[in-house]
Amino acid sequence: MMSLDYLEKFFNEFTERLESYRRSTEVLINEKVSALNQVQDLNENLEGIVELRTKELHDSINQLKKTQKQLMNTEKMSTAGQVVSGMAHRLNTPLGTAITMSTFLSKELQKNNKGL
């Protein structure tokens, strides 16, 4: 009988140890699952942040391209204005001289015609 008591005691202690290991393992598994869920949540948040930043960068690039196009058009208009201004100056100088001379000659002719 004594050996049966010994076996029963050994079996009970073994069962208690197994239950203790099972509880410890369950706690570890739950901790790992919790950590994995946190990592997944962080990844989802990070993906959202990356998506938002990517959209912001695309919007910035589009705005920069639009501004660049406007700046190029402004430069073209400025250059065209300078060309037109230069041409007007080149035309006005001889025209001004011609008008001045024709006015002077017209007055001189009128004086001469009155004198005749």
Summary of the structure (lengths in Angstrom):
residues: 116
radius of gyration: 49.1
end to end distance: 168.8
largest distance: 168.8
contacts: 225
relative contact order: 0.03
helix: 98%
strand: 0%
